[in-house]
Amino acid sequence: MYYYLYKITNQINGKIYIGVHKTEDLEDGYMGSGTYLNRAKLKYGIENFKKEILQTFDNQDDMFKAESQVGNEEFVEREDTYNLTCGGGDAWYAASKKCKGKVRVRDKDGNILVVDVNDPKYISGELKCLMAGRIAVKDKDGNIFSVSTTDPRYLSGELCQYNKGIKLNRTQEMKDKIGKINSIKQQGTGNSQYGTCWIHNNNDTKKIKKEELEQFIKDGWIKGAKFNFNLLAKEKMSIGSKKMKGSKFMLKDGKRKKVKRDEIELHLKIGWNFGWK
């Protein structure tokens, strides 16, 4: 088994990613799996990335130790890296059920630990979460990285909060191909509506199995759907308000963004106001 520390470089913009890998084949083609790195590979093409093995190790513990020393907090805060969190075993914990209910923290001496989310020292604030007070952002050139929530560029609106997910620029040919595949998949039992129908009465509308239809008709129900769109609109607004709980939209100089409640006071001090438009 081989254990090594590697660096991947974007040969177009010079940004780098530091990671570790465990393998039985040094030529397995592994090119990193960081979230931001994977998005960059989609954007620029994997052929524009170069990988270098920086150091090899005899065991996994030494490998992780080296990663934590190189991929430290200062390294993660740099804008020329794709690393989202400090090194030292994140990917391995994320790939294991052992990580459930765990969090990576730093103690007062700067040591990085993995503790239970219910650990009294973590709850009290004695142990600080490594990503506490940080946020993923995107700059005007589309580069994605993390900064402190008090970073002046984030507070001014120069850096916008990055929403998870990638917008895919699909050609019409790709869309037609996907549509054809989905149309086949959704035929017969593959269709979520297969074997069902809608019925309604004066107070309600619901979907039932077709074999139940005759009995419902005898009980006074009518085949077909009848929706109260005013009620649906209210329910949709209610769901939206629940999603917004804990945040507010704020405006400044024509820019708008959603701000967490614990950041509102700071934004108000530097000229942001509540509002949508």
C-alpha positions in Angstrom: 0.0 0.0 0.0 1.3 3.5 -0.9 0.5 6.6 1.2 1.4 10.0 -0.3 0.9 13.8 -0.1 0.2 15.4 -3.5 -0.4 18.8 -5.1 -2.7 19.5 -8.1 -2.1 22.7 -10.1 -4.6 24.5 -12.4 -2.2 25.4 -15.3 -4.6 28.1 -16.5 -5.0 30.2 -13.3 -2.2 28.8 -11.1 -4.6 27.8 -8.2 -3.5 24.7 -6.3 -5.0 21.9 -4.2 -3.1 19.9 -1.5 -4.4 16.4 -0.6 -3.5 12.9 0.4 -4.1 9.5 -1.2 -3.9 5.8 -0.2 -3.6 3.3 -3.1 -2.1 0.1 -4.3 -1.3 1.5 -7.7 0.6 4.8 -8.1 -0.7 5.0 -11.7 -4.4 4.8 -10.7 -5.2 8.2 -12.3 -6.5 9.7 -9.1 -6.7 13.5 -9.5 -8.2 14.7 -6.2 -11.7 14.9 -5.0 -12.1 18.3 -3.3 -15.5 20.0 -3.8 -14.0 23.2 -5.3 -11.4 21.2 -7.2 -14.0 19.0 -8.9 -16.0 22.1 -9.9 -12.8 23.7 -11.4 -12.1 20.5 -13.3 -15.6 20.7 -14.9 -15.0 24.3 -15.7 -11.5 24.2 -17.2 -11.2 20.5 -18.2 -9.1 17.9 -16.3 -6.4 18.1 -19.1 -5.5 21.5 -17.7 -4.5 20.2 -14.3 -1.1 18.8 -13.3 -0.5 16.4 -10.4 2.8 16.2 -8.4 3.5 13.7 -5.6 5.2 15.8 -2.9 6.0 13.1 -0.3 5.4 9.4 0.4 4.8 7.7 3.8 4.9 4.3 5.4 1.5 4.7 7.1 -1.7 6.6 7.2 -1.1 8.5 10.4 2.1 10.1 9.1 0.4 10.9 5.9 -2.4 12.8 7.7 0.0 14.5 10.0 1.9 15.9 7.0 -1.3 17.0 5.3 -2.4 19.0 8.5 1.0 20.7 8.6 0.9 21.8 4.9 -2.9 22.4 4.5 -3.2 24.5 7.7 -5.7 27.3 8.3 -3.4 30.0 6.8 -3.1 27.8 3.6 -6.9 27.4 3.4 -7.5 31.1 3.7 -5.3 31.8 0.6 -7.3 32.7 -2.5 -5.0 30.7 -4.8 -6.1 27.3 -3.3 -9.0 25.0 -3.9 -8.9 23.6 -0.3 -12.0 24.3 1.6 -11.0 22.9 5.0 -7.7 22.2 6.8 -5.9 19.0 6.1 -5.5 16.0 8.4 -8.2 13.5 7.5 -11.4 15.2 6.4 -12.0 13.0 3.3 -11.4 9.8 5.3 -13.8 10.8 8.0 -16.4 11.9 5.5 -16.1 8.6 3.8 -16.7 6.7 7.0 -19.8 6.2 9.1 -17.5 7.1 12.0 -17.8 10.7 11.1 -21.6 10.8 11.8 -22.1 13.2 14.7 -18.5 14.3 14.7 -16.9 17.7 14.1 -13.3 18.9 13.5 -12.2 21.5 16.1 -9.2 23.4 17.3 -8.2 23.6 21.0 -6.5 26.6 22.7 -3.1 25.2 21.8 -3.9 25.0 18.2 -4.2 21.2 18.0 -6.8 19.9 15.6 -9.1 17.2 17.0 -12.2 15.3 16.0 -14.9 15.3 18.8 -18.5 14.4 19.2 -21.0 17.2 18.5 -22.3 16.8 22.1 -18.8 17.1 23.6 -19.2 19.6 26.6 -16.0 21.5 25.5 -17.4 22.0 22.0 -20.8 23.0 23.2 -19.3 25.5 25.7 -17.1 27.1 23.0 -13.8 26.0 24.5 -13.2 23.9 21.3 -13.7 26.0 18.1 -15.1 24.5 14.9 -12.5 24.9 12.1 -15.1 26.3 9.7 -16.8 28.6 12.2 -17.1 32.1 11.0 -16.3 31.3 7.4 -18.3 31.3 4.3 -18.0 30.1 0.6 -17.9 33.0 -1.8 -17.5 33.8 -5.5 -15.7 36.8 -7.0 -16.4 38.7 -10.2 -14.3 36.3 -12.2 -16.2 33.3 -11.0 -13.5 32.0 -8.6 -14.8 30.2 -5.6 -13.1 30.2 -2.2 -13.8 30.6 1.5 -13.4 33.8 3.6 -14.2 35.0 7.1 -17.7 36.3 7.5 -16.2 39.6 8.6 -14.1 40.0 5.4 -14.6 43.6 4.1 -15.0 42.3 0.6 -17.9 40.0 1.7 -19.5 42.7 3.8 -19.3 45.3 1.0 -20.9 42.9 -1.5 -17.8 42.6 -3.7 -17.7 38.9 -2.9 -21.1 37.1 -3.2 -22.1 34.1 -1.2 -21.7 31.0 -3.3 -24.8 28.9 -3.6 -24.1 25.2 -3.9 -24.7 23.4 -7.2 -23.4 23.9 -10.7 -25.3 25.3 -13.6 -24.6 23.1 -16.6 -24.5 24.6 -20.1 -26.1 21.8 -22.1 -26.4 21.8 -25.8 -29.8 21.2 -27.5 -28.5 17.8 -28.6 -27.7 16.9 -25.0 -31.1 18.1 -23.8 -32.9 16.1 -26.5 -30.9 13.0 -25.6 -31.7 13.4 -21.9 -35.4 14.0 -22.7 -35.5 10.8 -24.8 -34.0 8.7 -22.1 -36.4 10.1 -19.5 -39.4 9.5 -21.7 -38.5 5.9 -22.0 -37.8 5.5 -18.2 -41.2 7.1 -17.4 -43.3 4.7 -19.5 -45.5 2.2 -17.7 -44.5 1.3 -14.2 -41.6 3.7 -14.4 -44.0 6.6 -14.3 -44.8 7.9 -10.8 -48.5 8.4 -11.8 -48.8 4.8 -13.1 -51.9 3.0 -11.8 -53.3 6.1 -10.0 -55.8 8.9 -10.7 -57.1 12.1 -9.1 -60.5 12.5 -7.4 -62.2 15.4 -5.6 -65.2 16.4 -3.6 -66.4 19.8 -2.2 -63.6 19.9 0.4 -60.6 17.9 -0.8 -58.6 16.6 -3.8 -56.4 13.6 -3.6 -54.7 10.9 -5.6 -55.8 7.2 -5.3 -55.1 3.8 -6.8 -57.3 3.1 -9.8 -58.7 -0.1 -8.3 -60.1 2.1 -5.5 -61.9 4.5 -7.8 -65.2 2.6 -8.0 -65.7 2.6 -4.2 -64.8 6.3 -4.0 -67.4 7.2 -6.8 -70.0 5.3 -4.7 -69.1 7.5 -1.7 -69.8 10.7 -3.7 -66.3 11.5 -5.0 -65.8 12.8 -8.5 -63.0 11.7 -10.8 -60.5 14.4 -11.7 -58.5 17.0 -9.8 -59.9 20.3 -8.5 -57.3 22.6 -6.8 -57.8 25.8 -4.8 -55.0 27.8 -6.3 -55.4 30.6 -3.8 -54.8 28.2 -1.0 -51.8 26.6 -2.8 -50.3 30.0 -3.2 -50.6 30.7 0.5 -49.1 27.4 1.4 -46.2 28.1 -1.0 -45.6 31.5 0.6 -45.7 29.8 4.0 -43.1 27.2 3.0 -40.9 30.0 1.6 -41.1 32.0 4.8 -40.0 28.9 6.8 -36.9 28.5 4.5 -36.1 32.2 5.1 -36.3 31.8 8.9 -33.0 32.8 10.4 -32.0 35.2 7.5 -33.0 38.5 5.9 -32.5 40.2 2.6 -30.4 43.4 2.7 -29.5 46.1 0.2 -26.6 48.4 -0.4 -25.7 50.5 -3.5 -28.0 48.4 -5.7 -26.6 45.1 -4.5 -28.8 42.5 -2.7 -27.9 39.5 -0.6 -29.3 37.2 2.0 -27.7 37.7 5.4 -27.8 35.4 8.5 -29.3 36.9 11.6 -26.1 36.8 13.5 -24.5 39.0 10.8 -27.3 41.5 10.4 -26.0 44.0 13.1 -22.5 44.1 11.5 -24.1 44.8 8.0 -26.3 47.6 9.4 -23.2 49.3 10.8 -21.5 49.5 7.4 -24.6 50.9 5.5 -26.7 47.9 4.5 -30.5 48.2 4.9 -33.3 45.7 5.0 -35.2 45.2 1.7 -35.7 43.2 -1.4 -35.3 45.8 -4.2 
